[in-house]
Amino acid sequence: MAHFLTYLLLSFLIIYDSLGLSQSNQFCDAGVGYPESTCGFSSSSSSKLLIKGGTVLNAHQQEVADVYVEDGIIVAVKPNIKVDEDVTLLDATGKYVMPGGIDPHTHLAMEFMGTETIDDFFSGQAAALAGGTTMHIDFVIPVNGSLVAGFEAYKKKAKKSCMNYGFHMAITKWDESVSREMEIMVKEKGINSFKFFMAYKGSLMISDELLLQGLERCKSLGALAMVHAENGDAVFEGQKRMIDLGISGPEGHALSRPPVLEGEATARAIRLAKFVNTPLYVVHVMSIDAMEEIARARKSGFEVI
C-alpha cells in the first residue's frame, strides 16, 4: 500500500490544498472547473480532508476506499476511515478517485514565428485541470538567446497560473554566456532539462556543432538533454516542394516532413549523445522510424527516453 500511496496525487487535492482560496476563486469566477458546492472553499478551513467511498485507482489496482489527507499529505487509503469532527468531508460515492496527470511537454503563451499559442497559463491550465491533469512542465524560450531573460519573461507569464508547473529550458544559440546561464538555471532556478531544436530552420533550429556543445554542457551539469528530432534542412526543402505544388493547407505539414526525416534526426541525436556519453530524451516521437531508432539504442544499453 505504501507504493500505492506514493503515486496517489489526486487531481482535486492539488486544487484544494496547493492553490488556496484566491486561485480556486479564479475558477469559480470564470465558471470553470468548480461545482458550486466547492466554490468558496477557504484556506482557513480544516487542513484535514476525508474523501469518502470513492473507487480509488491507479495503474496497479483499484478498490472502494476512503482517502484521508492532512496538510496536503495523503495519510491513509483504506475503507471506513474514522476521523474527528474537524475534517472537511467530500463524498466520492460512485466516483473515481485517481492520480492527477503530469504533462511533461506544453507550450503556453509561446511566441513563435510571428504567432503566439492561443492558451496562456490560466486558460491552458484550467482546461488541463478539467481533464484531470494537475501539473505540467512548460518550455522557457530564451529572449535573444538569453536564458535568464527568458526565465524572467516566463515567470511573468506564469503569474496567472492556477495549478502546479515546472520549466524546461530551450537552447537556441551557443556562446560562453549561454553556458554560464545553464549553470545558473540548474543551480539557482531548479531547471535541469534543456531542449535542442533540430527543426524550424531560421527560427529555433541549432546546428550539430551547437548540439554537441550543449550535450557536453548538460553532461557536466548533470542535466537532461532533450531534442526535437527532425532534419530541419530537409524539412525546409520539403516545405518549398509543397508550396511549389500549390499545397498550402495543413495537410502540407505532414507531407513536408515524412517519417524518414524524423528517423534520421533521431538516429543522429542518439549517436551524438552516445559520443558525449550523456542520456537523451527524444520528445514527441511521431513515427515508426524514430521509434525503431530509440528501441535499437535502448536494446544496446544506451539511456534514451
C-alpha positions as CSV (number, residue, x, y, z in Angstrom):
1,M,0.0,0.0,0.0
2,A,2.9,2.4,0.6
3,H,3.8,2.1,-3.1
4,F,0.2,2.8,-3.9
5,L,0.2,5.9,-1.7
6,T,3.4,7.3,-3.3
7,Y,1.7,7.7,-6.6
8,L,-1.7,8.8,-5.4
9,L,-1.6,12.5,-6.2
10,L,-5.2,13.4,-6.5
11,S,-6.5,15.9,-9.0
12,F,-8.8,17.8,-6.7
13,L,-6.3,17.6,-3.8
14,I,-3.9,19.7,-5.8
15,I,-6.7,22.2,-6.5
16,Y,-7.7,22.5,-2.9
17,D,-4.5,22.1,-0.9
18,S,-1.9,23.6,-3.2
19,L,-3.8,26.6,-4.6
20,G,-5.7,28.1,-1.7
21,L,-8.7,30.4,-1.9
22,S,-7.5,33.1,-4.2
23,Q,-6.7,30.9,-7.1
24,S,-9.6,28.5,-6.7
25,N,-11.9,31.5,-6.8
26,Q,-10.4,32.3,-10.3
27,F,-12.2,29.1,-11.4
28,C,-15.4,30.0,-9.6
29,D,-15.4,33.5,-11.1
30,A,-14.7,32.1,-14.5
31,G,-17.3,29.4,-14.2
32,V,-14.9,26.6,-15.0
33,G,-13.8,23.5,-13.1
34,Y,-15.5,24.0,-9.8
35,P,-19.0,22.9,-8.8
36,E,-21.0,25.4,-6.7
37,S,-20.6,23.3,-3.6
38,T,-16.8,23.7,-3.6
39,C,-16.6,27.4,-4.6
40,G,-15.6,29.4,-1.6
41,F,-13.5,26.6,0.0
42,S,-11.4,28.6,2.3
43,S,-7.7,28.3,3.1
44,S,-8.8,28.9,6.7
45,S,-10.8,25.7,6.7
46,S,-9.6,22.5,8.3
47,S,-6.3,21.2,7.0
48,K,-7.8,17.7,7.3
49,L,-9.7,16.3,4.3
50,L,-11.6,13.0,4.0
51,I,-12.7,11.7,0.6
52,K,-15.3,9.1,1.4
53,G,-16.4,6.0,-0.5
54,G,-14.9,6.5,-4.0
55,T,-13.3,3.9,-6.2
56,V,-9.6,4.6,-5.6
57,L,-7.5,3.5,-8.5
58,N,-4.1,3.8,-10.2
59,A,-2.2,1.7,-12.8
60,H,-1.8,-1.2,-10.4
61,Q,-5.1,-1.7,-8.5
62,Q,-8.5,-0.3,-7.6
63,E,-10.6,-0.6,-4.5
64,V,-13.5,1.2,-2.9
65,A,-11.9,3.2,-0.1
66,D,-11.6,6.4,1.8
67,V,-8.7,8.8,1.4
68,Y,-7.5,10.8,4.4
69,V,-5.3,13.8,4.0
70,E,-3.6,16.1,6.5
71,D,-1.8,19.3,5.4
72,G,-1.9,18.2,1.8
73,I,-0.3,14.8,2.5
74,I,-2.1,11.5,2.0
75,V,-2.0,9.8,5.4
76,A,-4.2,6.7,4.7
77,V,-6.1,4.9,2.0
78,K,-8.5,2.2,3.3
79,P,-12.2,1.5,3.7
80,N,-14.2,3.2,6.5
81,I,-11.7,5.6,8.0
82,K,-12.9,7.1,11.3
83,V,-11.9,10.7,11.9
84,D,-12.8,13.5,14.3
85,E,-15.2,16.3,13.6
86,D,-12.6,18.9,12.4
87,V,-12.4,17.4,8.9
88,T,-13.6,18.6,5.5
89,L,-15.7,15.8,4.1
90,L,-16.1,15.0,0.3
91,D,-18.5,12.3,-0.7
92,A,-17.0,10.4,-3.7
93,T,-19.5,7.6,-3.7
94,G,-20.0,6.4,-7.3
95,K,-16.9,8.4,-8.5
96,Y,-13.4,7.5,-9.4
97,V,-10.5,8.9,-7.3
98,M,-7.3,8.7,-9.3
99,P,-3.8,10.2,-9.6
100,G,-3.6,13.6,-11.3
101,G,-1.7,13.6,-14.6
102,I,1.6,15.3,-15.2
103,D,2.0,16.6,-18.7
104,P,5.8,17.0,-19.3
105,H,5.6,18.9,-22.6
106,T,3.5,22.1,-23.1
107,H,3.9,25.4,-24.8
108,L,1.6,28.0,-23.1
109,A,1.8,31.7,-24.2
110,M,4.6,30.8,-26.5
111,E,5.7,33.3,-29.1
112,F,6.8,31.6,-32.3
113,M,7.5,32.8,-35.9
114,G,5.2,35.8,-35.6
115,T,2.4,33.9,-33.8
116,E,1.5,33.1,-30.2
117,T,-0.1,30.0,-28.8
118,I,-3.8,30.6,-28.0
119,D,-3.7,29.3,-24.5
120,D,-2.0,31.2,-21.7
121,F,-1.0,29.9,-18.2
122,F,-4.6,30.3,-16.9
123,S,-6.7,29.1,-19.8
124,G,-4.4,26.2,-20.6
125,Q,-4.2,25.1,-17.0
126,A,-7.9,25.4,-16.5
127,A,-8.5,23.0,-19.4
128,A,-5.9,20.6,-18.1
129,L,-7.5,20.6,-14.6
130,A,-10.9,19.9,-16.1
131,G,-9.4,16.8,-17.6
132,G,-7.5,15.6,-14.6
133,T,-4.0,16.9,-15.3
134,T,-2.7,18.6,-12.2
135,M,0.9,19.6,-13.2
136,H,2.7,20.4,-16.4
137,I,6.2,21.3,-17.5
138,D,6.5,24.2,-20.0
139,F,9.4,25.3,-22.1
140,V,11.1,28.6,-21.4
141,I,12.2,30.1,-24.7
142,P,15.2,32.4,-24.4
143,V,14.9,36.1,-25.2
144,N,17.5,37.0,-27.8
145,G,19.4,33.9,-26.8
146,S,19.5,34.8,-23.1
147,L,18.3,32.1,-20.7
148,V,18.0,34.4,-17.7
149,A,15.8,36.9,-19.7
150,G,13.7,34.1,-20.9
151,F,13.2,32.7,-17.4
152,E,12.1,36.1,-16.1
153,A,9.7,36.5,-19.0
154,Y,8.1,33.1,-18.3
155,K,7.9,33.9,-14.6
156,K,5.7,36.8,-15.6
157,K,3.6,34.7,-17.9
158,A,3.1,32.2,-15.2
159,K,1.8,34.7,-12.6
160,K,-1.8,33.8,-13.6
161,S,-1.2,30.1,-13.1
162,C,-3.9,28.1,-11.3
163,M,-2.0,24.7,-10.9
164,N,1.4,23.3,-10.3
165,Y,4.0,23.7,-13.1
166,G,7.7,23.4,-13.8
167,F,10.0,24.5,-16.6
168,H,12.3,23.0,-19.2
169,M,14.6,25.4,-21.0
170,A,15.2,25.7,-24.7
171,I,18.7,26.4,-26.1
172,T,18.6,28.4,-29.3
173,K,22.2,29.7,-29.7
174,W,25.6,29.0,-28.1
175,D,28.3,31.1,-26.6
176,E,30.0,31.4,-23.2
177,S,27.1,33.4,-21.7
178,V,24.7,30.6,-22.6
179,S,27.0,28.1,-21.0
180,R,27.2,30.2,-17.8
181,E,23.5,30.7,-17.7
182,M,22.8,27.0,-18.0
183,E,24.7,26.6,-14.7
184,I,22.6,29.4,-13.1
185,M,19.4,27.6,-14.3
186,V,20.5,24.3,-12.8
187,K,22.0,25.5,-9.5
188,E,19.7,28.5,-8.8
189,K,16.5,28.2,-10.7
190,G,15.8,24.5,-10.4
191,I,15.7,23.8,-14.2
192,N,17.7,20.7,-15.1
193,S,16.4,19.8,-18.5
194,F,17.4,21.6,-21.8
195,K,15.8,21.2,-25.2
196,F,17.6,21.5,-28.5
197,F,15.5,22.0,-31.7
198,M,16.9,20.1,-34.7
199,A,13.9,21.6,-36.7
200,Y,12.5,25.1,-37.5
201,K,15.2,26.4,-39.8
202,G,15.7,30.1,-39.4
203,S,14.0,30.2,-36.0
204,L,14.8,27.8,-33.2
205,M,17.0,25.3,-35.1
206,I,20.5,24.6,-33.9
207,S,23.5,23.1,-35.7
208,D,25.2,19.8,-34.9
209,E,28.1,21.7,-33.5
210,L,25.8,23.6,-31.1
211,L,24.1,20.3,-30.2
212,L,27.4,18.7,-29.4
213,Q,28.4,21.6,-27.1
214,G,25.0,21.6,-25.5
215,L,25.2,17.9,-24.8
216,E,28.6,18.2,-23.3
217,R,27.4,21.1,-21.0
218,C,24.4,19.0,-20.0
219,K,26.7,16.2,-19.0
220,S,28.9,18.5,-17.0
221,L,25.9,19.9,-15.1
222,G,24.1,16.6,-14.6
223,A,21.2,17.9,-16.6
224,L,19.0,16.1,-19.1
225,A,19.4,16.9,-22.8
226,M,16.2,16.8,-24.9
227,V,15.8,17.0,-28.6
228,H,13.0,17.8,-31.1
229,A,14.4,15.4,-33.7
230,E,13.6,16.3,-37.3
231,N,16.0,17.1,-40.1
232,G,15.4,20.8,-40.3
233,D,17.3,21.4,-43.5
234,A,15.4,18.6,-45.3
235,V,12.0,19.7,-43.9
236,F,12.7,23.2,-45.2
237,E,13.2,21.7,-48.7
238,G,10.0,19.7,-48.2
239,Q,8.1,22.8,-47.4
240,K,9.3,24.5,-50.5
241,R,8.2,21.5,-52.5
242,M,4.7,21.7,-51.1
243,I,4.5,25.5,-51.9
244,D,5.7,24.7,-55.5
245,L,2.9,22.1,-55.8
246,G,0.3,24.6,-54.5
247,I,-0.2,22.7,-51.3
248,S,-0.6,25.3,-48.6
249,G,-3.1,23.8,-46.3
250,P,-2.4,21.9,-43.1
251,E,-2.0,18.6,-45.0
252,G,1.2,20.1,-46.3
253,H,2.7,20.0,-42.8
254,A,2.8,16.2,-42.7
255,L,3.7,15.9,-46.4
256,S,6.7,18.2,-46.0
257,R,8.3,16.1,-43.2
258,P,8.0,12.3,-44.0
259,P,8.9,9.8,-41.2
260,V,12.4,9.2,-42.7
261,L,13.4,12.8,-41.7
262,E,12.4,12.1,-38.1
263,G,14.2,8.8,-38.1
264,E,17.4,10.3,-39.5
265,A,17.5,13.1,-36.9
266,T,16.6,10.8,-34.0
267,A,19.5,8.4,-35.1
268,R,21.9,11.4,-35.4
269,A,20.9,12.8,-32.0
270,I,21.3,9.4,-30.3
271,R,24.7,8.9,-31.8
272,L,25.9,12.3,-30.8
273,A,24.7,11.7,-27.3
274,K,26.5,8.3,-27.2
275,F,29.6,10.1,-28.4
276,V,29.4,12.5,-25.5
277,N,28.1,9.7,-23.2
278,T,25.1,11.5,-21.8
279,P,21.5,10.4,-21.6
280,L,19.0,11.7,-24.1
281,Y,15.2,12.5,-24.1
282,V,13.6,12.5,-27.5
283,V,10.4,14.4,-27.2
284,H,7.0,13.8,-29.1
285,V,8.1,10.7,-31.1
286,M,5.7,10.6,-34.0
287,S,6.9,7.8,-36.4
288,I,7.9,4.2,-36.6
289,D,11.3,5.3,-38.0
290,A,12.1,7.3,-34.8
291,M,10.7,4.6,-32.5
292,E,12.9,1.9,-34.1
293,E,16.0,4.0,-33.6
294,I,15.2,4.5,-29.9
295,A,14.4,0.8,-29.5
296,R,17.7,-0.1,-31.1
297,A,19.6,2.2,-28.9
298,R,17.9,1.1,-25.7
299,K,18.5,-2.6,-26.7
300,S,22.2,-1.8,-26.9
301,G,22.2,-0.4,-23.4
302,F,22.1,3.3,-24.1
303,E,19.9,5.5,-21.9
304,V,17.5,7.2,-24.2
305,I,13.9,8.1,-23.3
